[in-house]
Amino acid sequence: MSGALKEAAIRVERPAKTLRELALDKVREAIVNGYFRPGDRLVERDLCAQLGVSRTVVREVLRHLESEGLVANLPNKGPIVALLDRDEAKQIYEIRGALEGMAARLCAERGSPEIVAALEESLTAIRNSYRDSDMAGVLANTSSFYQTLFTMVDRHVAWGVVNLLTVRINHLRSMTIKTEGRGIEGPLQMSKIVDAIRRGDGEGAQRAAMDHVAAAGAIAEAVLSAQTPAE
């Protein structure tokens, strides 16, 4: 065996993600999916036991999530799952409405069957996830739908802006998708976006996208109005 082959045989491959990154993904997912609810205390000792990691890793994870706006550090109480702010949520939906409406219009004006096919694929996956009560799947496939909307018309900067808000958007989305009837109404509203794009109706696509965001925003406002901190 040559020296190069011997070296390759014993090389330690770096894992795709570090332990800290894996723990971060788990806690973020637990918050977004509602396992930890707004106002819940995040006790370091308990998280160490639940995640099977050191206190150092847990502290790094909590600091990162605080920078994302998912965790708040309160005096005399410590880290808690951040309470979602209604004004902040309103601004997020305003940004979403403007950018998604623009992207939908551009998709319609592009007149590309490939865009329609990709959107239909994501929409089918969203419906299947709702059918299977797979809320994580709903979130992932919804993100895929919007990524297609932006990137297939080369609006990567706009998609970058949306991505900066992705964690907070998904936190809000995780609440709205669970409300009664959303599994039917949400995909139906999204299908109107796709239908308008298929027809090449730029104005209709923009309006459908903005109407969908407005409906989600109204649901989020109602949910946040009823939100109370955990004792």
RODO-2510 file (C-alpha; in nm, 4 decimals, decimal comma):
residues 231
     n   res          X          Y          Z
     1     m     0,0000     0,0000     0,0000
     2     s     0,1418     0,3398    -0,0965
     3     g     0,2024     0,6126     0,1602
     4     a    -0,0854     0,8186     0,0239
     5     l    -0,3273     0,5256     0,0549
     6     k    -0,2080     0,4507     0,4073
     7     e    -0,2680     0,8127     0,5045
     8     a    -0,6187     0,8086     0,3524
     9     a    -0,7040     0,4860     0,5345
    10     i    -0,6490     0,6354     0,8802
    11     r    -0,7547     0,9945     0,8147
    12     v    -1,0094     1,1242     1,0644
    13     e    -1,2941     1,2838     0,8718
    14     r    -1,4299     1,6025     1,0219
    15     p    -1,7993     1,5590     1,1071
    16     a    -2,0402     1,7674     0,8996
    17     k    -2,1403     1,9596     1,2127
    18     t    -1,9722     2,0206     1,5465
    19     l    -2,1350     1,9187     1,8741
    20     r    -2,2161     2,2847     1,9388
    21     e    -2,3855     2,3187     1,5996
    22     l    -2,5858     2,0001     1,6537
    23     a    -2,6984     2,1199     1,9979
    24     l    -2,7863     2,4612     1,8521
    25     d    -3,0006     2,2984     1,5826
    26     k    -3,1815     2,0860     1,8425
    27     v    -3,2659     2,3737     2,0780
    28     r    -3,3632     2,6065     1,7918
    29     e    -3,5902     2,3356     1,6494
    30     a    -3,7415     2,2738     1,9948
    31     i    -3,8282     2,6444     2,0235
    32     v    -3,9593     2,6848     1,6685
    33     n    -4,1699     2,3658     1,6934
    34     g    -4,3165     2,4659     2,0307
    35     y    -4,1480     2,2060     2,2544
    36     f    -4,0186     2,5067     2,4490
    37     r    -4,2870     2,7749     2,4550
    38     p    -4,2506     3,1543     2,4840
    39     g    -4,1740     3,2422     2,8459
    40     d    -4,0395     2,8954     2,9377
    41     r    -3,7227     2,9028     3,1474
    42     l    -3,4198     2,7411     2,9874
    43     v    -3,2285     2,5895     3,2786
    44     e    -2,8681     2,5094     3,1883
    45     r    -2,8531     2,1970     3,4068
    46     d    -3,1686     2,0548     3,2496
    47     l    -3,0511     2,1325     2,8962
    48     c    -2,7172     1,9620     2,9653
    49     a    -2,9034     1,6463     3,0676
    50     q    -3,1527     1,6615     2,7796
    51     l    -2,8901     1,7268     2,5123
    52     g    -2,6088     1,5204     2,6616
    53     v    -2,3570     1,8045     2,6279
    54     s    -2,1463     2,0162     2,8613
    55     r    -2,2571     2,3373     3,0300
    56     t    -2,0052     2,5259     2,8147
    57     v    -2,1811     2,4080     2,4979
    58     v    -2,5234     2,4950     2,6413
    59     r    -2,4085     2,8464     2,7312
    60     e    -2,2715     2,9004     2,3799
    61     v    -2,5994     2,7759     2,2323
    62     l    -2,8064     3,0088     2,4510
    63     r    -2,5877     3,3085     2,3623
    64     h    -2,6288     3,2333     1,9920
    65     l    -3,0069     3,1954     2,0216
    66     e    -3,0198     3,5244     2,2127
    67     s    -2,8477     3,6904     1,9141
    68     e    -3,1201     3,5412     1,6890
    69     g    -3,3948     3,6813     1,9094
    70     l    -3,5261     3,3403     2,0207
    71     v    -3,3904     3,3619     2,3764
    72     a    -3,4029     3,6481     2,6264
    73     n    -3,1859     3,6751     2,9367
    74     l    -3,3886     3,8246     3,2204
    75     p    -3,2429     3,9660     3,5441
    76     n    -3,2955     3,7312     3,8406
    77     k    -3,4550     3,4724     3,6118
    78     g    -3,1946     3,3779     3,3545
    79     p    -3,2561     3,2596     2,9980
    80     i    -3,6135     3,2136     2,8787
    81     v    -3,7723     3,1524     2,5409
    82     a    -3,8299     3,5038     2,4128
    83     l    -4,1837     3,6304     2,4029
    84     l    -4,2687     3,7246     2,0470
    85     d    -4,3237     4,0950     2,0075
    86     r    -4,6377     4,1998     1,8177
    87     d    -4,4794     4,5117     1,6683
    88     e    -4,1730     4,3156     1,5548
    89     a    -4,3990     4,0486     1,4049
    90     k    -4,5962     4,3164     1,2189
    91     q    -4,2759     4,4532     1,0675
    92     i    -4,1607     4,1042     0,9647
    93     y    -4,4889     4,0441     0,7822
    94     e    -4,4629     4,3847     0,6149
    95     i    -4,1167     4,2941     0,4832
    96     r    -4,2362     3,9495     0,3749
    97     g    -4,5365     4,0941     0,1930
    98     a    -4,3281     4,3454    -0,0014
    99     l    -4,0506     4,1043    -0,0994
   100     e    -4,2659     3,7975    -0,1692
   101     g    -4,5102     4,0041    -0,3717
   102     m    -4,2227     4,1370    -0,5820
   103     a    -4,0794     3,7870    -0,6333
   104     a    -4,4173     3,6429    -0,7322
   105     r    -4,4698     3,9186    -0,9891
   106     l    -4,1266     3,8561    -1,1394
   107     c    -4,1917     3,4816    -1,1564
   108     a    -4,5146     3,5447    -1,3455
   109     e    -4,3416     3,7838    -1,5841
   110     r    -4,0633     3,5301    -1,6464
   111     g    -4,3172     3,2831    -1,7884
   112     s    -4,1109     2,9773    -1,7020
   113     p    -4,2740     2,6317    -1,6810
   114     e    -3,9759     2,5226    -1,4677
   115     i    -4,0667     2,7764    -1,1992
   116     v    -4,4279     2,6579    -1,1934
   117     a    -4,3203     2,2930    -1,1738
   118     a    -4,0822     2,3606    -0,8831
   119     l    -4,3460     2,5582    -0,6930
   120     e    -4,6050     2,2857    -0,7524
   121     e    -4,3601     2,0259    -0,6193
   122     s    -4,3095     2,2218    -0,2963
   123     l    -4,6828     2,2859    -0,2651
   124     t    -4,7589     1,9140    -0,2990
   125     a    -4,4992     1,8405    -0,0305
   126     i    -4,6605     2,1019     0,1967
   127     r    -5,0045     1,9420     0,1546
   128     n    -4,8600     1,5962     0,2233
   129     s    -4,6856     1,7238     0,5361
   130     y    -5,0110     1,8741     0,6641
   131     r    -5,1868     1,5454     0,5891
   132     d    -4,9254     1,3553     0,7889
   133     s    -4,9295     1,6135     1,0731
   134     d    -4,5590     1,6696     1,0016
   135     m    -4,5186     2,0318     1,1098
   136     a    -4,1415     2,0244     1,0634
   137     g    -4,2051     1,9125     0,7062
   138     v    -4,4523     2,1967     0,6548
   139     l    -4,1889     2,4478     0,7659
   140     a    -3,9120     2,2959     0,5517
   141     n    -4,1244     2,2692     0,2382
   142     t    -4,2668     2,6188     0,2841
   143     s    -3,9122     2,7553     0,3024
   144     s    -3,8340     2,5613    -0,0163
   145     f    -4,1380     2,7163    -0,1897
   146     y    -4,0183     3,0675    -0,1127
   147     q    -3,6573     2,9915    -0,1978
   148     t    -3,7792     2,8885    -0,5446
   149     l    -3,9871     3,2069    -0,5699
   150     f    -3,6805     3,4253    -0,5159
   151     t    -3,3862     3,2357    -0,6583
   152     m    -3,5411     3,1272    -0,9881
   153     v    -3,5770     3,4934    -1,0844
   154     d    -3,2251     3,5727    -0,9597
   155     r    -3,3362     3,7757    -0,6580
   156     h    -3,0630     3,6338    -0,4357
   157     v    -3,0149     3,9568    -0,2405
   158     a    -3,3840     3,9667    -0,1511
   159     w    -3,3701     3,5986    -0,0547
   160     g    -3,0682     3,6814     0,1630
   161     v    -3,2752     3,9448     0,3441
   162     v    -3,5553     3,6921     0,3973
   163     n    -3,3001     3,4366     0,5197
   164     l    -3,1771     3,6796     0,7847
   165     l    -3,5321     3,6709     0,9217
   166     t    -3,5844     3,2977     0,8642
   167     v    -3,5581     3,1923     1,2285
   168     r    -3,8111     3,4526     1,3410
   169     i    -4,0322     3,3896     1,0393
   170     n    -4,0371     3,0161     1,1162
   171     h    -4,1082     3,0890     1,4821
   172     l    -4,4164     3,2835     1,3776
   173     r    -4,4991     3,0333     1,1034
   174     s    -4,4814     2,7457     1,3535
   175     m    -4,7719     2,9081     1,5389
   176     t    -4,9867     3,0053     1,2417
   177     i    -4,9645     2,6662     1,0653
   178     k    -5,1116     2,4935     1,3694
   179     t    -5,4275     2,7053     1,3844
   180     e    -5,7575     2,5491     1,2869
   181     g    -5,8112     2,5283     0,9119
   182     r    -5,4643     2,6538     0,8216
   183     g    -5,3738     2,3202     0,6660
   184     i    -5,6425     2,3874     0,4035
   185     e    -5,6400     2,7661     0,3787
   186     g    -5,2617     2,8093     0,3631
   187     p    -5,1970     2,5763     0,0675
   188     l    -5,5097     2,7115    -0,1072
   189     q    -5,3752     3,0670    -0,0815
   190     m    -5,0347     2,9513    -0,2050
   191     s    -5,1969     2,7707    -0,4987
   192     k    -5,3476     3,1057    -0,6052
   193     i    -4,9937     3,2436    -0,6250
   194     v    -4,8880     2,9509    -0,8443
   195     d    -5,1985     2,9795    -1,0637
   196     a    -5,1320     3,3477    -1,1283
   197     i    -4,7677     3,2728    -1,2114
   198     r    -4,8794     2,9984    -1,4509
   199     r    -5,1102     3,2483    -1,6276
   200     g    -4,8327     3,5066    -1,6497
   201     d    -5,0456     3,7440    -1,4399
   202     g    -4,7848     3,9539    -1,2607
   203     e    -5,0314     4,1781    -1,0797
   204     g    -5,2436     3,8818    -0,9734
   205     a    -4,9388     3,6899    -0,8476
   206     q    -4,8212     3,9883    -0,6450
   207     r    -5,1660     4,0399    -0,4964
   208     a    -5,2048     3,6680    -0,4136
   209     a    -4,8651     3,6623    -0,2409
   210     m    -4,9421     3,9715    -0,0369
   211     d    -5,2897     3,8415     0,0532
   212     h    -5,1344     3,5174     0,1787
   213     v    -4,8858     3,7064     0,3972
   214     a    -5,1603     3,9359     0,5259
   215     a    -5,3731     3,6367     0,6270
   216     a    -5,0785     3,4779     0,8091
   217     g    -5,0038     3,8109     0,9773
   218     a    -5,3606     3,8423     1,1040
   219     i    -5,3437     3,4921     1,2518
   220     a    -5,0081     3,5661     1,4145
   221     e    -5,1437     3,8869     1,5675
   222     a    -5,4382     3,6980     1,7163
   223     v    -5,2105     3,4269     1,8567
   224     l    -4,9661     3,6793     2,0018
   225     s    -5,2500     3,8794     2,1571
   226     a    -5,3476     3,5702     2,3545
   227     q    -4,9901     3,4844     2,4454
   228     t    -4,9029     3,4890     2,8145
   229     p    -4,5697     3,4084     2,9780
   230     a    -4,5301     3,0689     3,1445
   231     e    -4,5074     3,0809     3,5249
***
